[in-house]
Every structure is written in C-alpha cells, then in structure tokens.
Amino acid sequence: MNLIWLLLRASGVQVVIAVLTGLISGATTARLIALINTTLTQGVSSNQATANSVWFFVALASIILISSIISQVLLIKISQNAVYRLRLQLSKGILSSELRHLEQLGTPRLLATLTDDVATLSNTVYAIPFICVDIAVIGGCLIYLGFLSGAVFACTIGFMMVAIGSIQLLINRAGYFLNLAREEQDRLFKHFNAITHGIKELKLHASRRQEFFSQELQKSAASSRDQNTAALFTFSISTGWGNLLFFLLVGLLMFGLPRILVIPSNIISSYILTLTYMMLPMQSILDKLQALSRASVALQKIERMGLTLAGNKESTKHFANITRNRFSTLQLEQVTHAYPSEQGDTRFTLGPVDINLQAGEIIFIVGGNGSGKSTLAKLITGLYIPESGSVKINGNFVNDDNREIYRQYFSVVFSDYFLFDSFLGMGNPNLDVQAREYLQQLNLERKVRIENGKLSTTQLSQGQRKRLALLTAYLEDRPIYLFDEWASDQDPTFRDIFYRQILQNLKQRNKTVLVISHDDRYFNLADRIIKLDYGKIEFDRRN
C-alpha cells in the first residue's frame, strides 16, 4: 500500500490514466479469450465469418498491445520519478537536519538508507507497472467468467479468496523475516564501516581482528543470512502452495462441480481455458511479491528516516552570501551543550561558557584531550545549537531564523575534514587564477592542477590534503577562520610557515582566527589563549 501511495504522490493524474489503460487491456484480453472460446467451441461456418473473426482477433490483439504499453510506460515513468524525488527528499532532509542529530543516527545507518534501501526501492519499483497490467488482465478474465456462469463463478471466487488468504499469511510471515533482516543490515553496515575506517588498527592487532571477525562481523552476517533465508524459504512455499491451489481449482471444476451442479461441458472447458491463461499473470505476481516485500520494507525504513530527519530540521530559508559584511564582535553568553549517555544521564557538559571575540584577533583554544575544544568549535560556528545561553554576532542574537546566515561568517578546517574535489559555491570569475597563486604558496603547484574550479587530484598525503582544505578556506574569504589541529599533520617547516606566516597574513587582512592547537611553542604568537579543562574555561588571557 505504501508503494501505491508513493506513485499517487508522484502524479495522481498519470496513475489514473495508466490504470484506465490497464483496465482497457484487461477487458480486451477477456474479450479476446471469449472470442477464442467461441471459435473453438462453435467453429466458423463461412469464409466471411472467418474473415470477420480474423480482423476482430487482430483488432483486439492490437488494442491489448497498445493499451498495455501505454500503461506500462506511464507507470514506469511515474515510479522512477517517485524514486528520484524520494532520493532527493532524503538527501535534502540530511542536509537540513541538525548536526548533533545526524551524529546520533550514525554514518552506518544513514549510508544503509541512502544506498541499500534506496537502491532496493529503485530496482524493484519497476515491477509495479507489470503487476498493475497483470491485475487488470486477471480482473478482465474474472468478469468474463462471471458472464459464463454465476454458480461456477461463485464457487471459483470462494475458492480463490481462501487461496489468496492462505498465501497472504505466508507472505506476511516472509515480510516479518525481511524486517528482521533489514534491522540486521544496519548493524552489518556498522561493521563494514569499522573494516574500512579501522583497517590499520585491525591489521596491527591480530586478536582484535580475529574477535571482530568471528564475534561481530560473522555473527551479524550469519543473522542477516538466516533471516533472508527464512524469508526466501517462506516465499518459495507460498509460490508452490499457489501452484498447487491452482491445480486443485482445475480439478474441482473438472471432477467436483459436475457431480453437484449441471454444468455444460463448453462452460467447463471455457473456465479451464481462461484459468489456464490467468495462470501466467498470477504466477508473475507471485514471483514479484518477494521483491515488492523487500521494497515495502525499504520504503518504511526510508519514511521513518525521513520523519526522524523532519523532526530535527533546521531553518534554511536564508542562503544569501553575507560574508562580505563587516564583522566586529561575536559573543557567547552562558552557552552550554551536553552529551547524553546511553542511560539517559549527562555524560559530558560544556559550559556555561562566556567568550567575546573581536575582529582581527588570533585566538588559540587549548586544553587536554576531551576538554571540549571541538565541541566549543561547533558551538561557535553554529553547527551545534546551545542548550542554554545565547550567541550574538555584531550585537544581534543568533536564532533559528538567522542561524544559516550566521554560519556563512566562518571558514573552517576541522580535524575530520572532508575534501571536495571542486570549489563549489564560490561564484568567483577569477577563481582559477587565485587558486593557482595559493597552490604556489602552499607548495602544491607540482602536485595539483586546477582547471574550471576542479582539482586534478586529491590522492595526496594527509598533510598535503590539509593544505588543499586550507586552500578552499582561503578562497571562501570569510571574516572568521577556524583551524582544528590543522598543523598536526604538517612537517616542521610547513608547521612553522602556518603559524608564523599564514596566520599572520590572515590577521593583517583583519580576519578573526581561531586555532585549536597543542603546539605550545607557538602560543606566544596568539593575541589570546583560551584554555579549557573538562568543559570549563580555566582561563582566557591576552598575551
């Protein structure tokens, strides 16, 4: 049912047209079967009658062909557009959701939905048009059977209702196993993520690698296998049971009903011929139910994810580039942020924090691991929303209506940065020229070329990749820069260049620069040093 609503939301008018053409196809099919039955049972007495029957046969066959093609083409187009919109809607939901909520959902769960669920839906929705046509054909055949004999039709429908009910029970059971398999899929993606991101640690620790493989990955993969096997096994039983019920129905019509009711032999043969024809679309539907069940489970997962994202959506109605506006002050007043633990109590709380930043300052944020430096960076840049307290930019409070604008004041290179291979959203006609100048300053002109706003490669060392991230920040040319442990991957020479030349150059351009650092030998270059200790500001002093 969810899949049908997916199509209706995509284009209700086209769905109606497709259904009508499908009904025409089904009704015409029933009329064609009636013509075949009549011709076989009564024969043709003249050449003229033969010619009329031939032309009538050709006309009906042509109508079936054209109407079924129209119905399938419309439904294929609708289904693919629906998947396209769903994919964009889900991606947009992720982009507009709060960062903290996305971190709680976790990368494996998001990837499982974006890749596995959407791919399953995309690869399966194509079956819906063919099922609709098959249903239309079955419907037309049933109407024809109703005209042949009301008593036989009543017996046939009664048997079919019982058969469909029993098959549906098996399908529901298979769907239950598919749901369990899909839940296990999230855990399996988590383990795959551990393989790709933790491969160095696993290679260096044999016992950890073996236990991870046998106790976590293998166990999860086995559970996924068992649930999928149970689902497939149940589907196989439903298919075999459906075939058996069909032959039972044919046997009932041939040997059972004639002993109870007086039925002409031509009616019995017409019923058997029509039911035999119906066997193909019914078998086709049964074969596609497995894929449709998987698609239904995937769609439910996508919709739940969409509702979760919608419940944590941020306002993104402002997209104007305001970074050229003059920046003067940024204030954090009694700002706090807490990380809840799995038990529901508070595990770590940053704050309350009071900070006042001025234009043209170089501020070092220092402290031990776990002191809250990165959390403070996310609060300052607007990626985390304070649980209490307020943030003001140039004397104006930051709220849900202007937070998107507020974030445009910052250029940031986080410790877990992502490097895009294109300079997206810059809108600078001299971008390539400026980028090449910066490449020379960063000693990367022999490693990387820039053409039409694209980097020729990002397959570089960690330190060189961070320089490219710094290049992107340069090109953004925003009032406030934040570097999270940027120099940790640089060689001593370039580390010195970063602190003594790059930061000072930004200061001369009246940029506010925030540097999260452990390099105490360069602390004397800062205008201010803010030290954190387990979520509290230990001191905020000027040099």
C-alpha positions as CSV (number, residue, x, y, z in Angstrom):
1,M,0.0,0.0,0.0
2,N,2.9,2.4,0.8
3,L,4.2,1.8,-2.7
4,I,0.9,2.7,-4.3
5,W,0.8,6.0,-2.3
6,L,4.3,6.6,-3.4
7,L,3.1,6.6,-7.0
8,L,0.0,8.6,-6.3
9,R,2.0,11.3,-4.7
10,A,4.3,11.4,-7.7
11,S,1.5,12.0,-10.2
12,G,-2.1,11.1,-9.4
13,V,-3.4,12.0,-12.9
14,Q,-0.9,9.8,-14.7
15,V,-1.6,7.0,-12.3
16,V,-5.3,7.2,-13.1
17,I,-4.6,7.2,-16.9
18,A,-2.3,4.3,-16.5
19,V,-4.9,2.4,-14.5
20,L,-7.6,3.1,-17.1
21,T,-5.4,1.9,-20.0
22,G,-4.6,-1.2,-17.9
23,L,-8.3,-1.8,-17.4
24,I,-8.8,-1.5,-21.1
25,S,-6.1,-4.0,-21.7
26,G,-7.6,-6.4,-19.2
27,A,-11.1,-6.1,-20.6
28,T,-9.9,-6.5,-24.1
29,T,-8.0,-9.6,-23.0
30,A,-11.2,-11.0,-21.6
31,R,-13.0,-10.3,-24.9
32,L,-10.2,-11.9,-26.8
33,I,-10.4,-15.1,-24.7
34,A,-14.2,-15.1,-25.2
35,L,-13.6,-14.9,-29.0
36,I,-11.1,-17.8,-28.8
37,N,-13.5,-19.9,-26.7
38,T,-16.4,-19.2,-29.1
39,T,-14.4,-20.0,-32.2
40,L,-13.1,-23.3,-30.7
41,T,-16.5,-24.5,-29.4
42,Q,-18.7,-23.3,-32.2
43,G,-16.4,-23.3,-35.2
44,V,-16.7,-21.0,-38.2
45,S,-19.3,-21.8,-40.9
46,S,-18.3,-19.4,-43.7
47,N,-15.3,-17.7,-45.3
48,Q,-16.9,-14.3,-44.5
49,A,-17.3,-15.3,-40.8
50,T,-13.7,-16.4,-40.8
51,A,-12.5,-13.1,-42.2
52,N,-14.6,-11.2,-39.7
53,S,-13.2,-13.3,-36.8
54,V,-9.6,-12.8,-38.1
55,W,-10.0,-9.0,-38.2
56,F,-11.7,-8.9,-34.8
57,F,-8.9,-11.0,-33.4
58,V,-6.2,-8.7,-34.9
59,A,-8.1,-5.6,-33.6
60,L,-8.4,-7.0,-30.1
61,A,-4.7,-8.1,-30.0
62,S,-3.7,-4.6,-31.2
63,I,-5.7,-2.9,-28.5
64,I,-4.2,-5.1,-25.9
65,L,-0.7,-4.4,-27.1
66,I,-1.1,-0.6,-27.3
67,S,-3.0,-0.2,-24.0
68,S,-0.6,-2.4,-22.1
69,I,2.4,-0.5,-23.5
70,I,0.8,2.9,-22.6
71,S,0.0,1.7,-19.1
72,Q,3.5,0.3,-18.5
73,V,5.3,3.3,-20.0
74,L,3.3,5.7,-17.8
75,L,3.8,3.7,-14.6
76,I,7.5,3.2,-15.3
77,K,8.0,6.9,-15.7
78,I,5.9,7.7,-12.6
79,S,7.8,5.1,-10.5
80,Q,11.2,6.2,-11.5
81,N,10.3,9.9,-10.9
82,A,8.9,8.9,-7.5
83,V,12.2,7.2,-6.6
84,Y,14.1,10.3,-7.9
85,R,12.1,12.6,-5.7
86,L,12.4,10.3,-2.7
87,R,16.2,10.2,-3.1
88,L,16.4,14.0,-3.3
89,Q,14.0,14.4,-0.4
90,L,16.0,12.2,1.8
91,S,19.3,13.8,0.8
92,K,17.7,17.3,1.4
93,G,16.5,16.1,4.8
94,I,20.0,15.0,5.8
95,L,21.5,18.3,4.6
96,S,18.9,20.3,6.6
97,S,19.0,18.2,9.8
98,E,20.8,19.2,12.9
99,L,24.4,18.0,13.0
100,R,24.1,16.6,16.5
101,H,21.1,14.5,15.4
102,L,23.0,13.2,12.4
103,E,25.9,12.2,14.7
104,Q,23.4,10.3,16.9
105,L,21.9,8.5,14.0
106,G,25.4,7.5,12.9
107,T,27.0,7.2,9.5
108,P,26.3,3.4,9.0
109,R,22.5,3.9,9.4
110,L,22.5,6.9,7.1
111,L,24.5,5.1,4.5
112,A,22.3,1.9,4.7
113,T,19.3,4.0,4.0
114,L,20.9,6.1,1.2
115,T,22.5,3.2,-0.5
116,D,20.8,-0.1,0.3
117,D,17.2,1.0,0.9
118,V,17.0,3.5,-2.0
119,A,18.7,1.0,-4.3
120,T,16.3,-1.8,-3.3
121,L,13.4,0.6,-4.0
122,S,14.8,1.8,-7.3
123,N,15.5,-1.7,-8.5
124,T,12.0,-3.0,-7.5
125,V,9.5,-0.3,-8.3
126,Y,9.8,-1.1,-12.0
127,A,7.8,-4.3,-11.2
128,I,4.7,-2.3,-10.2
129,P,3.6,-1.4,-13.7
130,F,3.7,-5.1,-14.8
131,I,1.8,-6.1,-11.7
132,C,-0.9,-3.5,-12.5
133,V,-1.3,-4.8,-16.0
134,D,-1.4,-8.4,-14.7
135,I,-4.1,-7.4,-12.2
136,A,-6.1,-5.8,-15.0
137,V,-5.8,-8.9,-17.1
138,I,-6.9,-11.1,-14.2
139,G,-9.8,-8.7,-13.5
140,G,-11.0,-8.8,-17.1
141,C,-10.8,-12.6,-17.1
142,L,-12.9,-12.8,-13.9
143,I,-15.5,-10.6,-15.4
144,Y,-15.7,-12.9,-18.4
145,L,-16.0,-15.9,-16.1
146,G,-18.9,-14.2,-14.3
147,F,-20.8,-13.9,-17.6
148,L,-20.3,-17.5,-18.4
149,S,-21.9,-19.0,-15.2
150,G,-22.9,-17.3,-12.0
151,A,-22.9,-20.5,-10.0
152,V,-19.5,-21.7,-11.2
153,F,-18.1,-18.2,-10.7
154,A,-19.3,-18.1,-7.1
155,C,-17.5,-21.3,-6.4
156,T,-14.4,-20.2,-8.2
157,I,-14.3,-16.8,-6.3
158,G,-14.9,-18.5,-3.0
159,F,-12.0,-20.9,-3.6
160,M,-9.7,-18.1,-4.8
161,M,-10.5,-16.0,-1.7
162,V,-9.5,-18.8,0.6
163,A,-6.4,-19.5,-1.5
164,I,-5.4,-15.8,-1.5
165,G,-5.9,-15.6,2.2
166,S,-3.6,-18.6,2.9
167,I,-1.0,-17.2,0.5
168,Q,-1.2,-13.8,2.2
169,L,-0.4,-15.4,5.6
170,L,2.8,-16.9,4.1
171,I,3.7,-13.5,2.5
172,N,3.2,-11.7,5.8
173,R,5.4,-14.2,7.6
174,A,8.1,-13.7,4.9
175,G,7.7,-9.9,5.4
176,Y,8.4,-10.4,9.1
177,F,11.7,-12.1,8.4
178,L,12.6,-9.4,5.9
179,N,12.0,-6.7,8.6
180,L,14.4,-8.6,10.9
181,A,17.0,-8.9,8.1
182,R,16.7,-5.2,7.4
183,E,17.3,-4.3,11.0
184,E,20.4,-6.5,11.0
185,Q,21.5,-4.7,7.9
186,D,22.2,-1.5,10.0
187,R,24.5,-3.5,12.3
188,L,26.2,-5.1,9.3
189,F,26.9,-1.7,7.7
190,K,28.3,-0.6,11.1
191,H,30.8,-3.5,10.9
192,F,31.6,-2.7,7.3
193,N,32.3,0.9,8.3
194,A,34.7,-0.5,11.0
195,I,36.6,-2.5,8.4
196,T,37.1,0.4,6.1
197,H,38.0,3.0,8.7
198,G,39.7,0.8,11.2
199,I,41.7,-1.4,8.9
200,K,45.1,-0.2,10.2
201,E,44.1,-0.9,13.8
202,L,42.8,-4.3,12.9
203,K,45.9,-5.3,11.0
204,L,48.1,-4.3,13.9
205,H,46.2,-6.3,16.5
206,A,45.7,-10.0,15.5
207,S,43.5,-10.9,18.4
208,R,41.2,-7.9,18.0
209,R,41.0,-8.7,14.2
210,Q,40.0,-12.3,14.9
211,E,37.4,-11.5,17.6
212,F,35.9,-8.7,15.5
213,F,35.6,-11.0,12.5
214,S,34.2,-14.0,14.4
215,Q,32.2,-12.4,17.2
216,E,30.8,-9.3,15.5
217,L,31.0,-9.3,11.7
218,Q,30.5,-13.1,11.2
219,K,27.7,-13.2,13.8
220,S,25.9,-10.3,12.2
221,A,26.3,-11.6,8.6
222,A,25.0,-15.0,9.8
223,S,22.0,-13.5,11.3
224,S,21.3,-11.5,8.1
225,R,21.8,-14.7,6.1
226,D,19.4,-16.7,8.3
227,Q,16.7,-14.1,8.2
228,N,16.9,-13.6,4.5
229,T,16.9,-17.4,4.0
230,A,13.8,-17.8,6.1
231,A,12.1,-15.1,4.1
232,L,13.1,-16.7,0.8
233,F,12.1,-20.1,2.0
234,T,8.6,-18.8,3.0
235,F,8.2,-17.1,-0.4
236,S,9.1,-20.4,-2.1
237,I,6.5,-22.2,0.0
238,S,3.9,-19.5,-1.0
239,T,4.7,-19.9,-4.7
240,G,4.5,-23.7,-4.6
241,W,1.3,-23.5,-2.5
242,G,-0.2,-21.1,-5.1
243,N,0.6,-23.5,-7.9
244,L,-0.9,-26.4,-6.0
245,L,-4.1,-24.5,-5.3
246,F,-4.5,-23.6,-9.0
247,F,-4.4,-27.3,-9.9
248,L,-6.8,-28.1,-7.1
249,L,-9.2,-25.5,-8.6
250,V,-8.9,-27.0,-12.0
251,G,-9.6,-30.5,-10.5
252,L,-12.6,-29.1,-8.7
253,L,-14.0,-27.7,-11.9
254,M,-13.3,-30.8,-13.9
255,F,-14.4,-33.5,-11.4
256,G,-16.1,-31.9,-8.4
257,L,-18.7,-29.4,-9.6
258,P,-20.1,-31.6,-12.4
259,R,-21.2,-34.1,-9.7
260,I,-23.0,-31.3,-7.7
261,L,-24.3,-29.0,-10.4
262,V,-25.5,-29.4,-14.0
263,I,-22.9,-27.6,-16.0
264,P,-22.5,-27.7,-19.8
265,S,-19.2,-29.1,-20.9
266,N,-18.4,-26.0,-23.0
267,I,-18.7,-23.8,-19.8
268,I,-16.2,-26.1,-18.0
269,S,-13.8,-26.0,-20.9
270,S,-14.1,-22.2,-21.2
271,Y,-13.4,-21.9,-17.4
272,I,-10.3,-24.1,-17.6
273,L,-9.0,-22.3,-20.7
274,T,-9.5,-18.9,-19.1
275,L,-8.0,-20.0,-15.8
276,T,-5.0,-21.5,-17.6
277,Y,-4.5,-18.2,-19.3
278,M,-4.8,-16.4,-15.9
279,M,-2.1,-18.7,-14.5
280,L,0.7,-16.7,-16.2
281,P,-0.2,-13.3,-14.8
282,M,-0.9,-14.8,-11.4
283,Q,2.5,-16.6,-11.4
284,S,4.1,-13.3,-12.4
285,I,2.5,-11.5,-9.5
286,L,3.7,-14.2,-7.0
287,D,7.2,-14.0,-8.4
288,K,7.3,-10.2,-7.9
289,L,5.8,-10.2,-4.4
290,Q,9.2,-11.1,-3.0
291,A,10.8,-8.1,-4.5
292,L,7.8,-5.9,-3.6
293,S,8.0,-7.1,0.0
294,R,11.7,-6.0,0.2
295,A,10.8,-2.7,-1.4
296,S,8.0,-2.2,1.1
297,V,10.4,-2.8,4.0
298,A,12.9,-0.4,2.4
299,L,10.3,2.3,1.9
300,Q,9.1,2.0,5.5
301,K,12.8,2.4,6.6
302,I,13.2,5.5,4.3
303,E,9.9,7.0,5.6
304,R,10.9,6.5,9.2
305,M,14.3,8.1,8.5
306,G,12.5,11.0,6.7
307,L,10.2,11.5,9.7
308,T,13.2,11.4,12.1
309,L,15.1,14.0,10.0
310,A,12.0,16.2,9.6
311,G,11.6,16.3,13.4
312,N,15.1,17.7,13.7
313,K,15.0,20.1,10.7
314,E,16.8,23.4,10.8
315,S,15.6,26.5,9.1
316,T,17.5,27.0,5.7
317,K,15.3,29.7,4.2
318,H,18.3,32.2,4.0
319,F,21.0,31.5,1.5
320,A,22.3,34.9,0.8
321,N,26.1,35.2,0.8
322,I,26.8,37.8,3.5
323,T,30.4,37.1,4.3
324,R,31.4,40.5,2.8
325,N,29.5,42.3,5.6
326,R,31.9,43.7,8.2
327,F,32.4,41.6,11.3
328,S,33.1,43.3,14.6
329,T,32.2,41.1,17.5
330,L,31.0,37.6,18.4
331,Q,29.7,36.8,21.9
332,L,28.8,33.6,23.6
333,E,26.9,34.2,26.9
334,Q,26.4,31.4,29.3
335,V,26.4,28.8,26.5
336,T,26.1,25.1,27.4
337,H,26.0,21.9,25.5
338,A,25.5,18.4,27.0
339,Y,26.1,14.9,25.5
340,P,23.5,12.5,26.9
341,S,24.7,9.0,27.7
342,E,23.0,5.8,26.7
343,Q,21.5,5.5,30.2
344,G,19.9,9.0,29.8
345,D,22.1,10.8,32.3
346,T,24.6,13.5,31.4
347,R,28.0,12.2,30.3
348,F,29.8,15.5,29.5
349,T,28.7,19.1,29.6
350,L,30.5,22.0,28.1
351,G,29.9,25.3,29.8
352,P,28.5,27.6,30.8
353,V,30.9,29.5,28.5
354,D,31.3,33.2,28.2
355,I,33.5,34.3,25.2
356,N,33.9,37.6,23.4
357,L,35.7,37.5,20.0
358,Q,36.9,40.6,18.2
359,A,37.8,41.2,14.5
360,G,41.4,40.8,13.7
361,E,42.3,38.6,16.6
362,I,44.3,35.3,16.7
363,I,42.9,33.1,19.5
364,F,44.4,29.8,20.5
365,I,41.9,27.3,22.0
366,V,44.0,24.9,24.1
367,G,43.4,22.1,26.6
368,G,43.8,18.4,27.0
369,N,42.0,15.7,25.1
370,G,38.3,15.5,26.0
371,S,38.3,19.1,27.4
372,G,35.7,20.2,24.9
373,K,37.7,22.1,22.3
374,S,36.0,20.6,19.3
375,T,32.5,20.9,20.9
376,L,33.2,24.6,21.5
377,A,34.3,25.0,17.9
378,K,31.0,23.5,16.7
379,L,29.1,25.8,19.1
380,I,31.0,28.9,17.9
381,T,30.4,28.0,14.2
382,G,26.7,27.4,14.7
383,L,26.9,23.6,14.0
384,Y,25.6,22.8,17.5
385,I,22.7,24.7,18.9
386,P,23.2,25.8,22.5
387,E,21.0,24.1,25.0
388,S,21.1,27.2,27.1
389,G,22.6,30.7,26.8
390,S,22.9,32.8,23.7
391,V,25.1,33.7,20.8
392,K,25.3,37.2,19.3
393,I,27.0,38.3,16.1
394,N,27.6,42.1,15.8
395,G,25.3,42.6,18.7
396,N,22.4,40.6,17.1
397,F,21.1,37.4,18.7
398,V,21.5,34.2,16.6
399,N,18.3,32.2,16.4
400,D,16.6,29.6,14.1
401,D,15.7,32.4,11.6
402,N,19.2,33.6,11.0
403,R,21.5,30.7,12.0
404,E,22.0,29.8,8.4
405,I,23.2,33.3,7.7
406,Y,25.4,33.2,10.8
407,R,27.3,30.1,9.6
408,Q,28.3,31.9,6.4
409,Y,30.7,34.0,8.5
410,F,33.0,31.0,9.0
411,S,35.7,29.1,7.0
412,V,36.6,26.0,8.9
413,V,39.1,23.1,8.5
414,F,38.1,20.5,11.1
415,S,40.4,17.7,12.2
416,D,38.0,15.3,10.5
417,Y,37.6,17.5,7.4
418,F,36.2,16.4,4.1
419,L,38.0,17.5,0.9
420,F,35.8,18.2,-2.1
421,D,37.4,18.0,-5.5
422,S,35.6,21.0,-6.8
423,F,35.3,24.6,-5.5
424,L,31.6,24.5,-5.2
425,G,29.5,27.6,-4.4
426,M,32.4,30.2,-4.8
427,G,31.0,32.2,-7.8
428,N,34.3,33.9,-8.4
429,P,35.3,34.5,-12.0
430,N,39.0,34.7,-11.1
431,L,38.8,31.5,-9.0
432,D,41.4,29.5,-11.0
433,V,43.9,32.3,-11.0
434,Q,43.7,32.9,-7.3
435,A,43.7,29.2,-6.6
436,R,47.0,28.7,-8.6
437,E,48.6,31.5,-6.6
438,Y,47.6,29.9,-3.3
439,L,48.9,26.5,-4.6
440,Q,52.4,28.0,-5.1
441,Q,52.3,29.5,-1.5
442,L,51.3,26.1,-0.2
443,N,54.0,24.3,-2.2
444,L,51.5,22.2,-4.1
445,E,51.8,23.5,-7.7
446,R,53.7,20.4,-8.8
447,K,51.2,18.0,-7.2
448,V,47.8,19.5,-8.2
449,R,46.4,21.4,-11.2
450,I,43.2,23.5,-11.2
451,E,41.0,23.9,-14.2
452,N,37.5,25.2,-14.3
453,G,37.3,25.1,-10.5
454,K,38.2,21.4,-10.2
455,L,41.3,19.9,-8.6
456,S,43.2,17.4,-10.8
457,T,43.6,15.1,-7.8
458,T,43.0,14.7,-4.1
459,Q,45.1,11.5,-3.7
460,L,47.8,13.1,-1.7
461,S,49.4,12.7,1.8
462,Q,47.4,13.7,4.8
463,G,49.4,16.9,5.2
464,Q,49.0,17.9,1.6
465,R,45.3,17.2,1.7
466,K,45.0,19.5,4.7
467,R,46.8,22.2,2.6
468,L,44.2,21.8,-0.1
469,A,41.5,22.2,2.6
470,L,43.3,25.4,3.7
471,L,43.2,26.5,0.1
472,T,39.5,26.1,0.0
473,A,39.2,28.2,3.1
474,Y,41.4,30.9,1.6
475,L,39.1,31.1,-1.5
476,E,36.0,31.4,0.6
477,D,37.4,34.6,2.1
478,R,35.2,34.8,5.1
479,P,35.6,37.0,8.2
480,I,36.3,34.2,10.7
481,Y,38.7,31.3,10.3
482,L,38.8,28.2,12.5
483,F,41.5,25.6,12.3
484,D,41.1,22.4,14.3
485,E,44.6,20.8,14.9
486,W,45.5,21.8,11.3
487,A,49.3,21.7,11.8
488,S,49.3,18.3,13.4
489,D,50.0,16.5,10.1
490,Q,52.5,19.1,8.7
491,D,56.3,18.7,8.6
492,P,58.2,21.1,10.9
493,T,59.0,23.5,8.1
494,F,55.4,24.0,6.9
495,R,54.1,23.9,10.5
496,D,56.3,27.0,11.1
497,I,55.0,28.6,8.0
498,F,51.5,28.0,9.1
499,Y,51.9,29.7,12.5
500,R,54.3,32.5,11.5
501,Q,53.2,33.4,8.0
502,I,49.7,32.1,7.2
503,L,48.0,33.1,10.5
504,Q,49.8,36.5,10.5
505,N,48.7,37.1,6.9
506,L,45.0,36.4,7.9
507,K,45.4,38.8,10.8
508,Q,46.7,41.5,8.5
509,R,43.6,41.1,6.4
510,N,41.5,41.7,9.6
511,K,40.4,38.1,9.8
512,T,39.5,36.6,13.2
513,V,41.4,33.3,13.5
514,L,40.6,30.6,16.0
515,V,43.2,27.8,16.3
516,I,42.8,24.6,18.2
517,S,46.3,23.5,18.9
518,H,48.7,21.6,21.2
519,D,51.8,23.3,19.7
520,D,52.8,25.3,22.9
521,R,56.0,26.5,21.3
522,Y,53.8,28.8,19.1
523,F,51.4,30.0,21.9
524,N,53.3,33.3,22.1
525,L,52.0,34.2,18.6
526,A,48.4,34.3,19.8
527,D,46.6,37.5,20.8
528,R,44.6,35.5,23.3
529,I,44.7,32.0,24.7
530,I,41.5,30.2,25.9
531,K,42.2,27.1,27.9
532,L,39.5,24.5,28.6
533,D,39.5,21.9,31.3
534,Y,36.7,19.3,31.1
535,G,34.1,21.6,29.6
536,K,35.0,24.7,31.7
537,I,37.1,27.7,30.7
538,E,40.2,27.6,33.0
539,F,41.4,30.9,31.8
540,D,41.0,33.4,28.9
541,R,44.0,35.7,28.8
542,R,45.8,38.0,26.4
543,N,49.5,37.8,25.6
